[in-house]
Amino acid sequence: MDPSAPEPASDALTRPKRRVRYPGKNPRRFEQKYKEHNPSLYPDTIEKVMASGKTPAGSHRPILVTEVLDVLDIQPGQRVVDCTLGFGGHAREFLGKLLPGGRLIGLDVDPVEQPRTIARLSEAGFGEDVFTPVRRNFAGISQVLQELDLNGVDAIFADLGVSSMQLDDPQRGFSFKADGPLDLRLNPQRPPSASQLLAMLSAEKLALLLEENADEPNAEILASGLVEASGRHPIDRTQRLAEEIRNILVQHRLSVDRETDNACIRRVFQALRIAVNDEFGALDALLRNLPWCLKAGGKACLLTFHSGEDRRVKKAFQTGLREGVYSRISEEVIRPGPEELHANPRSAPAKLRWAIRAATE
């Protein structure tokens, strides 16, 4: 090929004109990892990142896929709801099982990531005939099915974890690993953000939020210190919040070591994220509506990632079994095995529970 010849139009549009400049040999910042953001152009890079147990920037690795498929046992022609479309990893596997004649309804509230996932699934050959995306919180699942003229579906799945592409993007404000706006919203168009919520809460209400949403043992001390710090200057950046938490721990002689302190910071972030997205309220609504959205014999499968979620799912399934709404439920949680933990450390907190809708009289 003539080296002076112009670059093909398709490559010119997608491949960066020159290497993104960054210090050192390897990119460190999310926006610098252009190869990971373009997996079709740099498959070797993606393979290398995944082999190291990491998730490529801008993507997500679905968890317990084999176990979820075993539980749901999806068959051609069935109707299935994925309550948390996310990156589309589970959805793509469901769609492959549903053909021919099946249909997947994919719910998601994220206006940033949902269009990207719809495009990926469309490029994979899953069009409107088999895949129906809906911008809606799963709390409204019964209304969605009613609008789609469906009396019930064969399977419902929900992955309640935050996706890696949200966690890793500093502009979404889900992590203190890199500095960004303290946002934490799954839907950035829905107020308040975490920084706005923090500015509104009293010390008493913040302490209650930290206890209920994250089982934080030092809730009162942290709440008092954060409200005081917020009064001096708005806490509107992720690393500013992390710094204030560390200062409070040191001041009250509660600091142990960096990893233990970071665990405390993660609990505060978790508590605020749950609050701004009303995650427990949405989950409670889903669990109330879940059995009535399933056909007789239909299966529900939920992935949780912390104790507050798992307690709710476990209790709802046990109550449904006692009341005859469910015919069977999982007796024990299903967790990732050693191979998956090694390949994807972020899968470690995952717990899978399932339930089967009882036959109607």
Stockholm file with secondary structure:
# STOCKHOLM 1.0

chainA/1-361         MDPSAPEPASDALTRPKRRVRYPGKNPRRFEQKYKEHNPSLYPDTIEKVMASGKTPAGSHRPILVTEVLDVLDIQPGQRVVDCTLGFGGHAREFLGKLLPGGRLIGLDVDPVEQPRTIARLSEAGFGEDVFTPVRRNFAGISQVLQELDLNGVDAIFADLGVSSMQLDDPQRGFSFKADGPLDLRLNPQRPPSASQLLAMLSAEKLALLLEENADEPNAEILASGLVEASGRHPIDRTQRLAEEIRNILVQHRLSVDRETDNACIRRVFQALRIAVNDEFGALDALLRNLPWCLKAGGKACLLTFHSGEDRRVKKAFQTGLREGVYSRISEEVIRPGPEELHANPRSAPAKLRWAIRAATE
#=GR chainA/1-361 SS CCTTSCCCHHHHHHSCSSCCCCSSSSCCSGGGCTTTTCTTTCHHHHHHHHHTTCCCTTCCCCSSHHHHHHHHCCCTTCEEEESCCTTSHHHHHHHHHHTTTCEEEEEECCTTTHHHHHHHHHHTTCCTTTEEEEECCGGGHHHHHHHTTCSCEEEEEEECSCCHHHHHCGGGCCCSSSCCBSCCCSSTTSSCCHHHHHHHCCHHHHHHHHHHHHCCTTHHHHHHHHHHHHHHSCCCBHHHHHHHHHHHHHHTTCCCCHHHHHHHHHHHHHHHHHHHTTHHHHHHHHHHHGGGGEEEEEEEEEEECSHHHHHHHHHHHHHHHHTTSEEEECSSCBCCCHHHHHHCGGGTTCEEEEEEECCCC
#=GC SS_cons         CCTTSCCCHHHHHHSCSSCCCCSSSSCCSGGGCTTTTCTTTCHHHHHHHHHTTCCCTTCCCCSSHHHHHHHHCCCTTCEEEESCCTTSHHHHHHHHHHTTTCEEEEEECCTTTHHHHHHHHHHTTCCTTTEEEEECCGGGHHHHHHHTTCSCEEEEEEECSCCHHHHHCGGGCCCSSSCCBSCCCSSTTSSCCHHHHHHHCCHHHHHHHHHHHHCCTTHHHHHHHHHHHHHHSCCCBHHHHHHHHHHHHHHTTCCCCHHHHHHHHHHHHHHHHHHHTTHHHHHHHHHHHGGGGEEEEEEEEEEECSHHHHHHHHHHHHHHHHTTSEEEECSSCBCCCHHHHHHCGGGTTCEEEEEEECCCC
//
